[in-house]
Amino acid sequence: MITAERKPLSEIKEMIAPYRKILVVGCGTCVAECAAGGEKEVGLLASALRMDAQRAGRDIEIKEITLDRQCVYEFIEQLTEFIDQYDVVLSLGCGAEFIQTQCVYNLVRFKEWMEQVMDRGIQEKVSILGGVLPH
Amino acid sequence: MAQKKAPKITIFFCQRIDADQDINRRPLEKELGSKIRFFPLPCSGRIETLHLLRALEAGADKIYVVTCSEGDCRYGEGNIRARKRLAYAQGLIEEIGLAKDCLELIHVPAGTTTIDKLVKELFAREDFTGPLPPDALGQARHQRQL
């Protein structure tokens, strides 16, 4: 199961501060269910950012789009036409904080797998939790 | 040079509070022009947080959401939803530094007033506190007592 929460607006503002043309991309699946990043939340965030920029006297341009799923390549392809016209993409899709593996039965092979993970540096990007099963 | 600017008010209201709202609001709309925008709703539960934000974005200084008293909603809990969505919108606008009293919820028992009377009362209240300068900061807005 995936649950999501939007980052605080102050953090988002800081992240997008250097950019002018912003593409706000929502995802219509898990984060929409959690009221964190669906079409409505994209509209709210874009509206809040526009008003904030207006109050600060900055000129920004925001385009809103919500894909059905951000985790499937075919849907992301919808962005390719215009994505290079924007300075930054603000994604409201889910970002994993950790990955849990399936139940580990064979420690030797798990160790082997972890080595492969570490070769690619994945453990730097996301925490990995080995799955355990009550016996 | 602080120029006095008339406040722009947007009113979202449940049509049930005044059966003749359509007739009653027309003269006011003509008289006040861009200073007032009415949005009649079949039930205040129709309101979305996004409507409130868009209204603010469009230049409204003050937004009222007028609902019937809690427990009196014809559709059960429409006004409770309106209250929750308004509270959510207040949280959002506070994050960008606007005062949350830009958005206000008013309960009006159905059939006790007409929309034009209500609006005159609301305008009298705004006149009393004085319109805000357009560049008033969130804090300054907040200090204002309604």
Interface residues (C-beta under 8 A of the other chain):
Chain A: P8 L9 S10 K40 G43 L44 S47 A48 R50 M51 D52 R55
Chain B: E48 T49 L50 L53 R54 L56 E57 L92 I93 E95 I96 G97 L98
